[in-house]
Amino acid sequence: MNETTGDTTGTLDEALQRLHASGPERLGRLTNHAPMAVEALAARGQSRAVHRWLDLYAPKLEEFPAAAEPVTGANWPSALGDPRRAADWIAYFRREIAEQPWRDVLALWWPRLLPGLYGGATHPVIRVGHAVRTLEQGGATEPRLAELAHGLGYWAARHHPVAGLSPLPGARSAADALDAVPPIADRAEGGYPARLGRVEALPVWAASVDAPEEARRRLTELVRAATHRYVTHGHGDETMLVHAATAPNAVLRALPALPRALWVPSLQAAWTASAAVTAMYAPDEPVAYTPPGTCTAEEVFERALAHGDEHVIKLTDTALDVGDEQALAAALRAIELSEPLA
């Protein structure tokens, strides 16, 4: 896997402080991707570009939402999954993380939040995965701890379980299992929440896994397979199909900070997320794609930065984690398919 370099300049902390005045969404439904994108830029040695990129993204930011009623240890179940309580949830997690080690807070809340990983188009868990990576690699500065609180709070506010899925015959490999995912009905109609409600059955994959190390291996395999698949299937929806790879990779990034007992259920939730996105957005037929020449990982990330789209940056970040030629081709395909950030 391509190694991250992290940020030692203080730029990421500055950017996160700047962003924490903004809400986790805009227009009541579109995710604020900036915290995830700037963490990816800093992790890949592009700290010098962080504030310039943020200036371009700034029109997509909204002010931090108003608080409604404090979330407490007694009333949190009633607030779970209520997007109107985003500010309340973020404040709750800021208090919790200020009072105890962040890994303890994550370990307590991960199994509570994991069943609702699918809300917010999986963006909340992706934001948490980026926050955990920077805490693990760069240390627990106040802005990074606050970023974890924002990510967990957003996840709690957008908590949305998926239940009642019928199991279909699976496959031995993650790639074959993704190929076996049946498309939902009426794929051309509705946004993410409506489409998610039409996911009724998914193939069984890795259901027999019961060992933590095997769960991590399978999760790594899933991230690789979903990233590779974007090369030939990304045209189905160049933006949404990014999440088939980035959501399970966020879970994979969080594993080192989690108790090993949580690794197996994390694999199952990540598989359901990746497969559901595939069911909702995959095209009818794959198309062949030949990358425009041979590029190093660093060159591909430079191209993603020049393009600027937040999903392109995040998929490229995941592709560098996978680290092979097919993964880099996925990043180049995303650059080709996506509209650049103006």
SEDOVO-732302 format. One line per 10 residues: their letters; for each residue x, y, z of N, C-alpha, C. Coordinates in pm, whole numbers, plus 50000, padded with zeros to 5 digits. Layout:
N
a	X/Y/Z/X/Y/Z/X/Y/Z | ...
END
This chain:
342
mnettgdttg	50083/49881/50000/50000/50000/50000/50088/50125/50000 | 50040/50230/49936/50112/50356/49931/50104/50422/50068 | 50218/50461/50123/50221/50518/50257/50179/50665/50255 | 50109/50705/50360/50079/50847/50377/50193/50914/50451 | 50207/51043/50429/50315/51117/50491/50270/51199/50611 | 50140/51230/50617/50089/51310/50727/50126/51457/50714 | 50073/51536/50807/50098/51681/50804/50172/51722/50930 | 50288/51782/50912/50366/51831/51026/50376/51983/51026 | 50299/52047/50939/50309/52192/50923/50209/52269/51008 | 50109/52199/51061/50001/52268/51131/49889/52312/51040
tldealqrlh	49907/52292/50909/49806/52338/50813/49675/52265/50830 | 49681/52133/50851/49557/52059/50867/49479/52108/50988 | 49546/52129/51098/49477/52179/51216/49413/52316/51188 | 49483/52402/51118/49427/52532/51080/49301/52514/50996 | 49308/52423/50899/49195/52401/50810/49076/52345/50885 | 49100/52251/50976/48991/52193/51053/48926/52298/51142 | 49006/52381/51205/48948/52489/51285/48862/52581/51199 | 48908/52609/51081/48831/52692/50988/48699/52624/50952 | 48703/52494/50934/48585/52422/50889/48484/52394/51000 | 48527/52395/51122/48435/52361/51231/48335/52473/51260
asgperlgrl	48348/52584/51192/48243/52685/51194/48133/52655/51094 | 48152/52551/51013/48055/52512/50911/47980/52387/50956 | 47862/52367/50902/47784/52251/50934/47828/52128/50856 | 47777/52011/50894/47813/51888/50823/47744/51873/50689 | 47646/51958/50662/47571/51948/50537/47538/52088/50485 | 47487/52090/50363/47427/52212/50308/47299/52173/50239 | 47207/52267/50230/47076/52246/50167/46999/52131/50231 | 47036/52097/50355/46963/51996/50428/46985/51853/50385 | 47080/51831/50291/47096/51693/50243/47233/51665/50181 | 47307/51768/50140/47434/51746/50072/47549/51758/50172
tnhapmavea	47636/51659/50172/47742/51651/50272/47851/51753/50248 | 47902/51806/50356/48022/51889/50354/48143/51794/50345 | 48204/51790/50228/48317/51699/50207/48452/51759/50244 | 48456/51886/50276/48583/51954/50293/48672/51891/50401 | 48619/51854/50519/48710/51796/50620/48778/51669/50572 | 48706/51588/50496/48764/51464/50445/48868/51493/50338 | 48838/51586/50249/48929/51616/50140/49058/51679/50192 | 49048/51772/50287/49171/51836/50335/49256/51739/50414 | 49193/51645/50483/49272/51543/50552/49346/51457/50451 | 49279/51422/50340/49346/51344/50236/49462/51421/50176
laargqsrav	49442/51549/50149/49550/51630/50094/49669/51634/50189 | 49642/51658/50316/49751/51664/50414/49822/51531/50428 | 49743/51422/50429/49801/51289/50445/49891/51252/50329 | 49863/51309/50211/49940/51274/50092/50047/51378/50059 | 50084/51458/50158/50194/51551/50139/50160/51677/50062 | 50031/51713/50057/49988/51830/49982/49934/51939/50075 | 49993/51954/50192/49947/52056/50286/49950/52196/50226 | 50047/52222/50140/50059/52355/50079/49936/52392/49998 | 49859/52292/49953/49743/52319/49869/49612/52325/49946 | 49616/52298/50077/49493/52283/50154/49410/52411/50153
hrwldlyapk	49467/52524/50190/49387/52646/50201/49343/52696/50063 | 49427/52677/49963/49386/52715/49827/49265/52634/49782 | 49269/52502/49811/49154/52417/49776/49030/52460/49854 | 49048/52490/49983/48934/52532/50066/48871/52661/50014 | 48952/52750/49964/48897/52873/49909/48805/52844/49792 | 48838/52746/49710/48754/52708/49597/48627/52638/49644 | 48638/52561/49751/48523/52485/49801/48430/52570/49888 | 48476/52683/49936/48403/52764/50034/48258/52793/49997 | 48223/52818/49868/48083/52844/49836/47989/52728/49870 | 48044/52609/49892/47961/52494/49925/47941/52476/50076
leefpaaaep	47993/52566/50154/47983/52555/50299/47866/52636/50353 | 47801/52584/50455/47697/52657/50526/47738/52677/50670 | 47676/52774/50735/47706/52799/50875/47666/52678/50961 | 47732/52668/51075/47701/52560/51169/47556/52571/51213 | 47483/52459/51218/47341/52467/51251/47316/52504/51396 | 47195/52547/51422/47156/52584/51558/47130/52460/51642 | 47156/52474/51770/47127/52365/51864/46977/52360/51891 | 46930/52241/51928/46789/52224/51961/46772/52189/52108 | 46825/52073/52148/46814/52027/52286/46936/51940/52314 | 47004/51958/52425/47127/51881/52451/47103/51731/52448
vtganwpsal	47195/51659/52384/47197/51513/52390/47268/51473/52519 | 47212/51377/52589/47269/51332/52717/47280/51180/52717 | 47344/51130/52821/47354/50986/52837/47220/50919/52857 | 47118/50996/52893/46985/50939/52915/46895/50947/52792 | 46905/51058/52715/46808/51076/52606/46862/51046/52468 | 46989/51000/52458/47048/50984/52325/46971/50889/52234 | 46907/50780/52285/46837/50694/52188/46728/50766/52110 | 46661/50861/52173/46554/50932/52103/46608/51033/52003 | 46732/51073/52017/46793/51168/51924/46865/51100/51809 | 46886/50969/51818/46960/50897/51715/46884/50900/51583
gdprraadwi	46952/50939/51477/46891/50942/51345/46809/51065/51316 | 46821/51169/51399/46746/51293/51377/46842/51399/51325 | 46840/51427/51194/46936/51524/51138/46919/51664/51193 | 46803/51695/51251/46783/51827/51311/46865/51844/51438 | 46918/51734/51490/46994/51736/51615/47145/51729/51590 | 47190/51760/51468/47332/51747/51437/47419/51829/51532 | 47380/51954/51556/47460/52039/51646/47461/51982/51788 | 47348/51928/51831/47340/51869/51965/47432/51748/51977 | 47432/51665/51874/47518/51547/51875/47665/51584/51873 | 47701/51681/51792/47842/51722/51786/47886/51778/51921
ayfrreiaeq	47803/51858/51983/47835/51911/52116/47850/51798/52218 | 47765/51699/52208/47774/51584/52299/47909/51514/52285 | 47947/51486/52162/48074/51415/52143/48195/51501/52178 | 48184/51631/52161/48294/51717/52204/48312/51708/52355 | 48202/51704/52427/48210/51690/52572/48269/51554/52610 | 48220/51449/52546/48267/51315/52578/48417/51299/52552 | 48463/51349/52438/48604/51335/52401/48692/51424/52488 | 48638/51533/52539/48715/51618/52631/48734/51552/52767 | 48644/51460/52801/48645/51401/52935/48711/51264/52943 | 48732/51199/52831/48790/51065/52832/48868/51041/52703
pwrdvlalww	48955/50939/52699/49035/50913/52580/48947/50889/52457 | 48991/50946/52345/48908/50938/52224/48885/50794/52180 | 48982/50706/52201/48963/50566/52162/48854/50500/52246 | 48841/50540/52371/48734/50485/52455/48597/50530/52405 | 48587/50656/52366/48460/50706/52312/48427/50633/52182 | 48526/50617/52096/48504/50548/51970/48462/50403/51994 | 48527/50335/52086/48494/50194/52113/48353/50179/52169 | 48309/50275/52249/48173/50269/52305/48068/50294/52198 | 48093/50392/52112/47991/50435/52018/47994/50363/51884 | 48105/50304/51849/48112/50234/51720/48003/50128/51706
prllpglygg	47985/50037/51800/47878/49938/51783/47738/49996/51789 | 47722/50110/51855/47591/50177/51856/47561/50240/51721 | 47664/50294/51657/47644/50365/51531/47654/50275/51409 | 47725/50164/51421/47752/50079/51306/47625/50034/51233 | 47516/49997/51301/47396/49957/51227/47337/50069/51142 | 47369/50193/51172/47318/50306/51094/47422/50366/51002 | 47520/50287/50961/47628/50334/50874/47579/50387/50740 | 47458/50348/50700/47411/50373/50564/47350/50511/50545 | 47323/50583/50655/47265/50715/50644/47365/50816/50590 | 47313/50925/50534/47399/51028/50480/47486/50980/50366
athpvirvgh	47437/50879/50292/47511/50821/50179/47648/50772/50222 | 47658/50723/50344/47780/50668/50407/47885/50775/50436 | 47857/50902/50410/47957/51006/50436/47997/51018/50582 | 47905/51000/50679/47949/51014/50818/48060/50918/50857 | 48048/50790/50819/48154/50696/50856/48282/50727/50780 | 48269/50779/50659/48389/50818/50584/48460/50932/50656 | 48384/51028/50704/48444/51139/50779/48512/51088/50905 | 48450/50993/50973/48511/50936/51093/48640/50863/51057 | 48640/50789/50946/48761/50718/50905/48877/50812/50880 | 48851/50925/50815/48956/51024/50794/49004/51081/50927
avrtleqgga	48910/51108/51018/48948/51164/51148/49035/51067/51226 | 48999/50939/51224/49078/50839/51297/49217/50828/51238 | 49228/50830/51105/49361/50820/51045/49452/50933/51092 | 49401/51054/51091/49488/51166/51128/49520/51166/51277 | 49430/51116/51360/49461/51101/51502/49567/50994/51524 | 49556/50884/51453/49651/50775/51467/49790/50816/51418 | 49795/50893/51311/49924/50924/51249/49984/51056/51295 | 49898/51151/51332/49950/51284/51362/49936/51329/51506 | 49874/51247/51590/49859/51286/51729/49728/51355/51758 | 49692/51357/51885/49560/51404/51927/49563/51553/51958
teprlaelah	49573/51636/51856/49560/51780/51874/49413/51815/51895 | 49389/51934/51949/49250/51973/51975/49166/51977/51848 | 49213/52034/51736/49131/52035/51616/49100/51894/51564 | 49193/51802/51579/49170/51666/51531/49072/51590/51620 | 49079/51615/51750/48979/51558/51839/48842/51617/51810 | 48837/51746/51784/48710/51810/51749/48655/51752/51619 | 48744/51723/51525/48699/51665/51399/48636/51528/51420 | 48693/51447/51508/48630/51319/51539/48492/51341/51599 | 48477/51440/51685/48347/51470/51743/48247/51511/51636 | 48291/51592/51541/48202/51631/51430/48162/51510/51349
glgywaarhh	48256/51422/51321/48223/51304/51242/48127/51212/51313 | 48154/51183/51440/48064/51096/51516/47927/51160/51533 | 47925/51292/51556/47797/51360/51571/47715/51356/51443 | 47781/51373/51331/47711/51365/51202/47658/51224/51180 | 47736/51124/51215/47692/50984/51201/47570/50959/51287 | 47572/51004/51412/47457/50983/51500/47332/51054/51448 | 47350/51175/51393/47236/51250/51343/47177/51188/51217 | 47261/51128/51135/47215/51066/51010/47204/50915/51019 | 47210/50863/51140/47200/50719/51164/47078/50660/51093 | 47103/50563/51006/46992/50505/50928/47020/50357/50903
pvaglsplpg	46955/50268/50979/46977/50124/50959/46913/50073/50831 | 46962/49959/50787/46902/49884/50676/46867/49746/50731 | 46742/49709/50719/46696/49583/50777/46613/49507/50674 | 46595/49379/50703/46508/49297/50621/46563/49257/50486 | 46695/49262/50468/46753/49222/50340/46751/49070/50327 | 46707/49022/50213/46707/48879/50186/46846/48836/50140 | 46898/48726/50195/47030/48680/50151/47022/48607/50017 | 47114/48640/49930/47127/48573/49801/47256/48491/49800 | 47266/48392/49711/47391/48316/49704/47509/48409/49682 | 47616/48382/49750/47732/48468/49743/47839/48417/49650
arsaadalda	47961/48457/49677/48075/48417/49595/48197/48414/49685 | 48302/48349/49636/48422/48334/49718/48500/48464/49730 | 48507/48541/49623/48586/48662/49625/48497/48785/49635 | 48553/48894/49684/48477/49019/49691/48440/49067/49552 | 48530/49052/49456/48502/49098/49320/48384/49022/49261 | 48382/48890/49279/48270/48811/49226/48141/48843/49300 | 48150/48869/49430/48031/48904/49507/47972/49037/49460 | 48058/49135/49432/48008/49263/49380/47944/49244/49242 | 48002/49157/49161/47943/49128/49030/47806/49063/49044 | 47783/48993/49155/47657/48921/49175/47548/49008/49237
vppiadraeg	47579/49131/49271/47479/49219/49333/47370/49251/49231 | 47243/49224/49263/47135/49256/49168/47100/49405/49174 | 47074/49467/49061/47034/49608/49063/46896/49626/49124 | 46874/49740/49186/46742/49771/49239/46647/49804/49124 | 46520/49802/49154/46420/49845/49055/46423/49997/49043 | 46391/50046/48925/46377/50191/48902/46503/50267/48942 | 46618/50223/48891/46743/50287/48928/46751/50433/48885 | 46671/50472/48788/46677/50610/48739/46593/50705/48824 | 46524/50655/48923/46431/50739/48999/46479/50757/49143 | 46472/50882/49190/46496/50911/49331/46642/50927/49365
gyparlgrve	46664/50992/49478/46798/51009/49529/46838/50893/49617 | 46946/50912/49690/47003/50803/49770/46902/50743/49869 | 46831/50822/49951/46741/50760/50049/46633/50675/49984 | 46575/50725/49874/46470/50648/49808/46525/50520/49748 | 46641/50528/49688/46701/50408/49628/46740/50307/49736 | 46793/50357/49847/46830/50266/49955/46710/50186/50004 | 46595/50250/50006/46475/50179/50046/46432/50071/49950 | 46486/50071/49829/46451/49968/49730/46555/49855/49724 | 46657/49861/49810/46751/49749/49819/46685/49641/49904 | 46657/49528/49844/46582/49423/49913/46662/49296/49938
alpvwaasvd	46764/49272/49856/46840/49148/49869/46984/49171/49822 | 47080/49113/49894/47220/49125/49858/47287/48988/49873 | 47389/48962/49793/47462/48836/49809/47529/48826/49946 | 47537/48706/49995/47610/48680/50119/47759/48674/50085 | 47838/48747/50160/47983/48740/50142/48052/48756/50276 | 48142/48667/50305/48221/48670/50428/48135/48654/50554 | 48016/48597/50538/47927/48583/50654/47982/48485/50756 | 48066/48392/50713/48118/48291/50805/48243/48337/50878 | 48292/48455/50848/48414/48504/50912/48388/48528/51061 | 48476/48474/51145/48460/48498/51289/48591/48537/51357
apeearrrlt	48699/48550/51281/48828/48586/51337/48864/48729/51299 | 48910/48810/51393/48940/48950/51361/49039/48969/51247 | 49147/48893/51246/49247/48912/51140/49190/48876/51003 | 49106/48773/50998/49042/48739/50872/48945/48848/50830 | 48877/48909/50925/48788/49020/50892/48867/49135/50831 | 48982/49167/50887/49064/49274/50829/49112/49236/50689 | 49151/49111/50670/49196/49069/50537/49083/49080/50436 | 48964/49036/50474/48850/49044/50383/48811/49189/50355 | 48820/49273/50454/48787/49414/50434/48886/49479/50338 | 49012/49443/50351/49113/49491/50256/49082/49443/50115
elvraathry	49041/49318/50104/49003/49263/49974/48884/49338/49915 | 48786/49371/49998/48668/49442/49951/48704/49581/49899 | 48789/49652/49972/48830/49786/49927/48901/49775/49793 | 48987/49678/49778/49059/49660/49651/48961/49629/49538 | 48869/49537/49563/48775/49497/49458/48684/49612/49416 | 48634/49689/49513/48545/49800/49480/48619/49911/49407 | 48745/49934/49445/48825/50035/49375/48853/49992/49233 | 48894/49868/49215/48919/49815/49080/48793/49822/48994 | 48679/49792/49054/48554/49786/48977/48514/49921/48922 | 48556/50028/48990/48522/50162/48943/48576/50186/48802
vthghgdetm	48686/50124/48767/48746/50144/48634/48645/50114/48525 | 48574/50005/48538/48483/49959/48433/48336/49991/48460 | 48304/50033/48582/48164/50057/48618/48136/50198/48668 | 48239/50280/48682/48219/50414/48738/48126/50502/48658 | 48112/50472/48529/48023/50554/48446/47877/50540/48485 | 47843/50438/48566/47705/50425/48613/47662/50545/48695 | 47749/50593/48778/47733/50720/48850/47870/50755/48904 | 47936/50850/48839/48076/50877/48868/48099/50924/49011 | 47995/50982/49074/48009/51030/49211/47970/50925/49313 | 47851/50870/49300/47800/50780/49403/47876/50649/49411
lvhaatapna	47925/50599/49298/47997/50472/49302/48134/50483/49368 | 48181/50606/49388/48303/50624/49467/48286/50563/49606 | 48166/50575/49662/48144/50533/49800/48146/50382/49819 | 48129/50306/49710/48143/50161/49721/48283/50123/49766 | 48380/50210/49740/48518/50186/49783/48555/50267/49906 | 48515/50394/49910/48561/50480/50020/48492/50449/50152 | 48369/50400/50150/48302/50365/50277/48370/50246/50344 | 48391/50134/50274/48463/50026/50342/48606/50063/50379 | 48669/50151/50300/48805/50191/50337/48805/50274/50464 | 48701/50353/50485/48691/50427/50611/48683/50332/50730
vlralpalpr	48606/50226/50715/48596/50125/50821/48732/50059/50843 | 48799/50025/50733/48931/49963/50744/49029/50054/50817 | 49024/50183/50790/49114/50277/50857/49086/50288/51006 | 48963/50263/51044/48928/50274/51186/48966/50151/51267 | 48987/50037/51203/49010/49913/51276/49123/49922/51379 | 49239/49981/51346/49346/49982/51447/49310/50052/51577 | 49214/50141/51574/49173/50214/51694/49058/50146/51767 | 49009/50035/51713/48892/49968/51769/48930/49837/51837 | 48853/49795/51938/48873/49661/51995/48855/49555/51886 | 48937/49451/51890/48932/49348/51787/48796/49280/51780
alwvpslqaa	48722/49278/51890/48589/49217/51890/48493/49288/51795 | 48524/49412/51756/48437/49488/51666/48475/49473/51519 | 48582/49403/51489/48627/49395/51351/48533/49313/51264 | 48482/49202/51314/48394/49118/51232/48263/49190/51200 | 48191/49245/51297/48070/49320/51259/48099/49440/51170 | 48217/49497/51182/48254/49608/51095/48266/49560/50950 | 48323/49445/50930/48330/49387/50795/48191/49369/50736 | 48099/49314/50813/47965/49287/50760/47892/49416/50724 | 47905/49518/50807/47841/49646/50777/47903/49711/50654 | 48036/49702/50643/48103/49761/50527/48064/49690/50399
wtasaavtam	48051/49557/50404/48007/49484/50286/47867/49527/50244 | 47776/49538/50340/47640/49579/50307/47638/49716/50243 | 47720/49807/50294/47724/49943/50238/47777/49941/50095 | 47888/49873/50073/47947/49868/49939/47853/49800/49840 | 47792/49691/49882/47701/49618/49794/47575/49699/49767 | 47524/49770/49867/47402/49849/49846/47428/49963/49748 | 47542/50031/49760/47575/50136/49665/47586/50078/49525 | 47646/49961/49514/47656/49893/49385/47518/49864/49329 | 47428/49814/49413/47292/49783/49367/47219/49907/49318 | 47246/50021/49382/47172/50143/49350/47224/50214/49226
yapdepvayt	47353/50200/49196/47411/50288/49094/47492/50219/48985 | 47518/50091/48995/47601/50026/48894/47531/50026/48758 | 47607/50040/48649/47546/50041/48516/47508/49901/48472 | 47432/49895/48364/47392/49765/48311/47510/49685/48259 | 47604/49753/48197/47719/49686/48137/47847/49760/48171 | 47956/49685/48191/48086/49750/48209/48139/49804/48076 | 48232/49895/48085/48300/49944/47965/48451/49933/47986 | 48521/49903/47879/48666/49895/47889/48725/50034/47904 | 48838/50042/47971/48905/50170/47992/49054/50148/47988 | 49121/50228/47909/49267/50225/47902/49321/50356/47957
ppgtctaeev	49398/50350/48064/49451/50475/48122/49540/50549/48022 | 49542/50682/48034/49624/50763/47942/49771/50761/47982 | 49837/50650/47957/49979/50639/47990/50002/50588/48130 | 50127/50572/48163/50167/50521/48294/50203/50637/48387 | 50143/50636/48506/50168/50743/48603/50208/50682/48737 | 50292/50751/48809/50321/50711/48945/50205/50751/49036 | 50205/50696/49156/50101/50732/49252/50103/50882/49280 | 50220/50939/49294/50231/51081/49322/50176/51164/49207 | 50203/51122/49084/50152/51194/48968/50000/51186/48960 | 49945/51070/48993/49799/51055/48991/49736/51146/49095
feralahgde	49795/51153/49214/49737/51240/49316/49748/51387/49276 | 49858/51424/49212/49872/51561/49162/49761/51592/49061 | 49727/51496/48977/49619/51517/48880/49485/51532/48952 | 49463/51452/49055/49338/51463/49131/49328/51600/49198 | 49438/51648/49253/49439/51780/49316/49412/51888/49212 | 49473/51879/49096/49451/51978/48992/49305/51977/48945 | 49244/51860/48941/49102/51847/48905/49015/51910/49012 | 49042/51876/49138/48980/51944/49250/48853/51886/49306 | 48781/51804/49231/48655/51750/49282/48681/51668/49408 | 48596/51689/49508/48619/51625/49637/48609/51474/49632
hvikltdtal	48517/51421/49549/48507/51277/49538/48627/51218/49465 | 48677/51289/49367/48797/51245/49296/48915/51238/49392 | 48930/51339/49476/49040/51340/49572/49027/51223/49669 | 48907/51198/49717/48889/51091/49816/48907/50953/49753 | 48857/50934/49631/48878/50804/49566/49027/50783/49537 | 49095/50889/49494/49238/50877/49468/49313/50843/49595 | 49275/50902/49705/49334/50869/49834/49317/50721/49866 | 49197/50668/49843/49174/50525/49863/49253/50442/49763 | 49260/50486/49638/49336/50413/49537/49483/50403/49577 | 49537/50508/49637/49676/50502/49682/49693/50405/49799
dvgdeqalaa	49590/50391/49882/49595/50287/49985/49605/50149/49921 | 49525/50125/49817/49529/49995/49748/49664/49978/49681 | 49705/50079/49605/49844/50088/49563/49887/50012/49440 | 49793/49958/49360/49835/49887/49239/49789/49964/49115 | 49827/49913/48997/49800/49985/48873/49651/49998/48845 | 49573/49894/48875/49429/49900/48851/49363/50005/48941 | 49412/50019/49062/49358/50120/49152/49392/50260/49102 | 49513/50280/49054/49548/50410/48997/49464/50439/48873 | 49433/50335/48796/49346/50353/48680/49207/50398/48723 | 49160/50350/48839/49030/50394/48890/49032/50543/48920
alraielsep	49140/50591/48979/49152/50734/49007/49151/50814/48877 | 49225/50769/48778/49230/50839/48650/49094/50836/48582 | 49022/50727/48597/48887/50718/48539/48794/50819/48607 | 48806/50834/48739/48724/50931/48810/48755/51073/48764 | 48881/51102/48741/48918/51234/48691/48855/51259/48556 | 48852/51158/48472/48795/51172/48338/48643/51190/48342 | 48577/51118/48434/48430/51119/48436/48370/51239/48509 | 48442/51294/48603/48383/51391/48696/48406/51535/48652 | 48311/51621/48693/48326/51764/48669/48428/51822/48764 | 48523/51900/48715/48623/51958/48805/48563/52064/48895
la	48629/52086/49009/48588/52193/49098/48621/52326/49034 | 48522/52410/49022/48544/52538/48955/48635/52628/49036
END
